Amino acid sequence: MTASAHRDVAVVGFAQRQMREFDGSPNCIELLVPLLQELWEQTGWTKEDIGFWCSGSSDYLAGRSFSFVTAIDALGAVPPISESHVEMDGAWALYEAWIKIQTGEADTALVYGFGKSSASTLRRTLALQLDPYTLTPLWPDTVSIAGLQARLGIDQGLWSEKEMAEVAARSRTSAASNEYAIRRGETTADDVLAQELFADPLRRWDCAPVTDGAAAIVIAATDALPSADKVSRPAVISGIAHSVDSPSLGLRDLTRAPSAERAGAAAGGASGVADVTVAELHAPFSHQELILRRELGLGGPEDGVQINPSGGALGGNPMFSAGLIRIGEAARRIWSGEADKVLAHATSGAALQQNLVCVMEASKDKTL
């Protein structure tokens, strides 16, 4: 599904939490309350300034029905609020909120995603998103599927274990300056290759860590931003789109992600991504970054494009908020003046089945 913008909408607030340890990990309400407080401090807004709320989470992960309803206690539903939910990463909640603003039903929105991966065995739980007739009964876990995908690419000469290790090493090194990253520190490709195989050909650092966490973002129509807004350089969404490939692993080339290419082309518009200088890619496995860079037509660090300067999902991958975090991290580069045009990507499903791309640019209206 794609849409072309006709009302400028900007990302004006972002907060996140990623839990390093599972012991004593807070529940969804305890995760969200400090995030909301941080957003009010960033923007100078209050709950009354938000016209629409949308969340992304999964009852399968939480292990109980309507867990997202419990999370609303963090928002405060009295007086009544306009609220919705997607059983997806919070990036898709942002997409719904963006459409809500495009239709004129709201001027502002707060979107959030949260997940407690520690409540289950994540690798097995995610088998429930596969085809229920032919795949789920086999219970193939996500790491094993990613291993098959990585091996296919290596055997076809599309990438090598060394190139995968270079991605993992760069991600850990970049994450060293990210206070929220779970896995970080100065690392070389040789350090990665020295590890034992975890799921051939993947080593542990080729795979995103299992993380509890949450994230929240405030977006607003630029014509509705309060004059007292604290964000002096809003990150305007110039294009956003998502697309889906077949859920059947046998019906698609796992070394490709055509839906990412389609979403990137739609979100990039006529100018494409040629002038993007920062890209936050939601790649839970090192080789998936290589696939996404090719499908999106992005260069790499050697071409002057910063890929995952936050460390990306290999630094921390909280379910149902890691994609939303990519959007927030990319927007921060515009707020700080480090970049004028950025790209953020989110994925869902096995082996990059579903992909969302959000392109943001610094506002050309200096009065915002």
C-alpha positions in Angstrom: 0.0 0.0 0.0 1.4 3.4 -0.9 0.3 7.0 -0.7 1.6 10.3 -1.9 1.7 13.2 0.5 -0.5 16.2 0.0 -0.3 17.5 3.6 3.2 18.0 5.1 3.6 15.9 8.2 6.7 16.1 10.4 8.3 13.9 13.1 8.7 16.3 16.1 9.3 14.0 19.0 11.0 10.6 19.7 11.7 8.6 22.8 12.9 5.0 23.3 13.8 2.4 25.9 15.7 -0.9 25.4 16.2 -3.2 28.4 19.6 -4.8 28.8 18.5 -7.4 31.3 15.2 -9.3 31.5 15.2 -9.7 35.3 12.8 -7.1 36.6 12.0 -5.9 33.1 9.0 -3.5 33.4 5.6 -4.2 32.0 4.2 -2.3 29.0 2.7 0.5 31.2 5.9 1.0 33.1 7.8 1.2 29.8 5.5 3.7 28.3 4.9 6.2 31.1 8.5 7.6 31.1 8.5 7.7 27.3 5.4 9.9 27.2 6.8 12.2 29.8 10.0 12.5 27.8 7.9 13.5 24.7 6.0 16.2 26.6 9.3 17.6 27.7 10.7 17.5 24.1 7.8 19.1 22.5 6.3 21.3 25.2 2.9 19.6 24.5 0.5 17.8 26.7 -1.9 15.0 26.2 -4.6 17.4 25.1 -2.5 18.4 22.1 -2.7 14.9 20.6 -5.5 14.3 18.2 -4.9 10.6 17.5 -3.1 7.7 19.2 -2.0 4.5 17.5 0.1 1.5 18.9 1.9 -1.5 17.5 2.2 -4.7 19.6 1.3 -8.4 19.6 -0.8 -10.4 22.0 1.1 -13.5 20.8 4.3 -12.0 22.2 2.6 -10.8 25.4 0.9 -14.2 25.9 -2.5 -12.7 26.8 -5.5 -11.3 25.0 -5.9 -7.5 24.4 -2.6 -6.6 26.0 -2.7 -3.4 23.9 -5.8 -2.3 25.8 -3.8 -2.6 29.1 -1.2 -0.3 27.6 -3.8 2.5 27.2 -3.6 2.9 31.0 -0.3 4.7 30.3 -2.1 7.2 28.1 -5.2 7.9 30.2 -8.4 7.2 28.3 -10.5 9.6 30.4 -11.7 11.9 28.9 -12.1 9.7 25.8 -9.3 9.6 23.2 -9.2 8.6 19.5 -7.1 5.5 19.5 -6.2 2.6 17.2 -3.9 -0.4 17.1 -1.9 -2.5 14.6 -0.6 -6.1 15.2 2.6 -4.9 13.7 5.7 -2.9 14.4 5.0 0.6 15.6 6.3 1.9 12.2 3.0 0.7 10.7 1.1 2.5 13.5 2.9 5.6 12.3 1.8 4.9 8.8 -1.8 4.7 9.9 -1.5 7.9 11.9 0.1 9.7 8.9 -3.0 8.7 6.8 -5.3 9.9 9.6 -3.6 13.3 9.3 -3.8 13.3 5.5 -7.5 12.8 5.7 -7.9 15.7 8.0 -9.3 13.7 10.8 -6.4 14.7 13.0 -3.7 17.3 13.0 -1.4 15.6 15.5 -0.7 12.0 16.5 1.4 10.0 19.0 2.4 6.5 17.9 4.1 3.9 20.0 5.3 0.3 19.9 6.2 -2.1 22.7 7.1 -5.8 23.2 8.3 -8.1 25.9 10.3 -10.7 24.1 11.3 -12.2 27.4 7.7 -13.4 27.9 8.2 -16.2 25.4 10.8 -18.0 23.4 11.0 -15.5 20.6 12.5 -17.7 17.9 9.6 -20.2 18.2 6.8 -17.6 18.8 7.6 -15.9 15.5 6.9 -19.1 13.6 3.2 -18.2 14.2 3.5 -15.5 11.5 4.3 -18.1 8.8 1.9 -19.9 6.5 -0.3 -21.9 9.0 -0.8 -24.9 6.7 2.7 -25.6 5.2 5.2 -23.8 7.4 4.1 -23.2 11.0 3.5 -27.0 11.6 7.3 -27.4 11.0 8.1 -24.7 13.5 11.1 -23.2 11.6 12.5 -20.5 13.9 13.5 -17.1 12.6 17.3 -17.6 13.1 17.3 -20.8 11.1 15.3 -19.2 8.3 17.7 -16.3 8.3 20.6 -18.8 8.1 19.1 -20.4 5.0 18.7 -17.0 3.5 22.3 -16.1 4.3 23.6 -19.4 2.9 21.7 -18.9 -0.4 23.4 -15.5 -0.9 26.8 -16.9 -0.1 26.4 -19.8 -2.5 25.3 -17.5 -5.3 28.2 -15.2 -4.7 26.1 -12.2 -3.7 27.9 -11.7 -0.4 30.5 -13.4 1.7 30.9 -14.2 5.4 33.5 -11.5 5.6 31.1 -8.9 4.2 28.5 -10.0 6.7 31.1 -9.7 9.5 32.0 -6.2 8.3 28.3 -5.2 8.7 28.1 -6.7 12.2 31.4 -5.0 13.3 30.4 -1.6 11.9 27.0 -1.8 13.7 28.6 -2.7 17.1 31.2 0.1 16.6 28.5 2.7 15.7 26.4 1.6 18.6 29.2 2.5 21.0 27.8 6.1 21.2 24.2 5.0 21.5 23.2 4.9 25.2 20.2 2.6 24.4 22.0 0.0 22.4 22.2 -3.4 24.0 25.2 -4.8 22.0 27.9 -2.2 21.4 31.6 -1.6 21.5 34.6 -1.2 19.2 34.7 -4.3 17.0 36.5 -5.6 13.9 35.3 -8.1 11.3 38.0 -10.4 12.5 36.4 -10.3 16.0 33.1 -11.4 14.4 34.7 -14.2 12.3 36.5 -15.5 15.3 33.1 -16.5 16.9 31.8 -20.0 16.6 28.9 -20.6 14.2 25.5 -20.0 15.8 23.2 -21.1 12.9 25.5 -21.8 9.9 26.6 -19.4 8.4 25.5 -17.0 11.0 27.5 -16.1 14.1 25.9 -14.7 17.2 26.9 -11.1 16.3 25.3 -11.5 12.9 22.0 -11.8 14.7 20.1 -9.1 16.6 19.9 -9.5 20.3 16.6 -10.4 22.0 15.4 -7.3 23.7 12.5 -5.9 25.7 11.6 -2.3 24.9 9.3 0.4 23.6 9.4 3.5 21.5 7.1 6.5 20.9 7.0 9.2 18.2 5.0 12.4 17.8 4.0 13.5 14.3 2.1 16.6 13.3 0.9 18.4 10.2 3.3 21.3 9.7 0.4 23.7 9.3 -0.8 22.8 12.8 2.5 23.0 14.7 2.1 25.3 17.7 4.3 28.4 17.5 5.9 27.4 20.8 7.0 24.1 19.4 10.4 23.2 20.6 11.6 21.4 17.5 13.2 24.0 15.4 14.0 21.7 12.5 11.1 19.3 12.0 11.8 16.1 9.9 9.1 16.4 7.2 7.9 13.0 5.8 8.3 13.5 2.0 7.3 10.0 1.2 6.2 6.8 3.0 5.1 3.5 1.6 5.0 -0.2 2.4 4.7 -3.4 0.4 4.5 -7.1 1.0 6.0 -10.3 -0.6 4.6 -13.8 -0.4 4.5 -15.4 3.0 5.4 -18.7 1.4 9.2 -19.0 1.5 9.1 -21.3 -1.5 7.4 -18.8 -3.7 10.1 -16.1 -3.6 13.8 -15.6 -4.0 15.1 -15.2 -0.5 18.1 -13.4 -1.7 15.8 -10.6 -2.8 13.3 -8.3 -1.2 11.2 -6.9 -4.0 8.7 -5.3 -1.6 11.6 -3.2 -0.2 12.4 -2.1 -3.7 8.8 -1.2 -4.4 8.3 0.7 -1.1 11.6 2.6 -1.7 10.6 3.6 -5.2 7.2 4.9 -4.0 8.6 6.7 -0.9 11.6 8.2 -2.7 9.4 9.8 -5.4 10.8 11.3 -8.5 14.1 12.3 -6.9 14.6 8.7 -5.5 17.2 8.2 -2.8 20.3 9.6 -4.6 20.7 12.4 -2.1 20.0 10.5 1.1 23.0 10.8 3.4 21.7 8.7 6.4 19.8 5.5 6.2 18.5 3.6 9.3 17.7 0.1 8.0 15.8 -2.5 10.1 18.0 -5.5 9.4 17.9 -8.0 12.2 20.6 -10.1 10.5 23.8 -8.8 9.0 23.2 -10.1 5.5 19.8 -8.5 5.4 21.5 -5.1 5.5 23.3 -6.1 2.3 20.0 -7.1 0.6 18.3 -3.9 1.6 21.1 -1.6 0.4 20.9 -3.3 -3.0 17.1 -3.2 -3.2 16.8 0.4 -2.1 19.6 1.6 -4.4 21.6 2.9 -1.5 25.4 3.2 -1.5 27.4 2.2 1.6 29.7 4.0 4.0 32.3 4.0 1.3 30.0 6.1 -0.8 29.4 8.7 1.9 26.0 7.2 3.0 25.8 6.6 6.8 24.2 3.2 7.3 22.7 2.7 10.8 24.8 5.3 12.6 22.8 4.3 15.7 24.0 0.7 15.5 20.7 -0.5 13.9 18.8 -3.6 14.9 22.1 -5.5 15.5 22.6 -3.2 18.5 19.1 -3.7 19.8 15.9 -5.2 18.3 12.9 -4.8 20.6 10.0 -6.4 18.9 7.3 -4.1 17.6 9.3 -1.0 18.2 12.7 -1.6 16.4 11.2 -0.3 13.1 9.7 2.7 14.7 13.1 3.4 16.4 14.7 3.5 12.9 12.3 6.3 12.0 13.1 8.2 15.2 16.8 7.7 14.9 16.8 9.0 11.3 14.6 12.0 12.2 17.2 12.9 15.0 19.8 13.4 12.3 17.7 16.1 10.7 16.9 17.7 14.0 20.6 17.9 14.8 21.5 19.4 11.4 23.7 16.4 10.5 21.5 15.6 7.5 19.0 17.2 5.2 17.5 14.0 3.8 17.3 10.6 5.5 15.7 7.2 4.9 14.2 4.9 7.5 13.1 1.3 7.0 11.1 -1.2 9.0 10.5 -4.9 8.3 8.1 -7.5 9.5 7.7 -11.2 8.8 10.3 -13.8 8.0 13.2 -13.1 5.7 12.3 -9.5 4.9 8.7 -10.4 3.8 7.1 -7.0 4.6 8.9 -3.7 4.2 8.1 0.0 5.0 10.2 2.9 3.8 9.9 6.5 5.2 11.9 9.3 3.6 12.2 12.5 5.6 13.7 15.9 4.7 14.5 19.1 6.6 11.7 21.6 6.3 12.3 24.3 3.8 10.0 26.6 5.7 12.3 28.3 8.2 9.3 29.6 10.1 8.4 26.2 11.5 
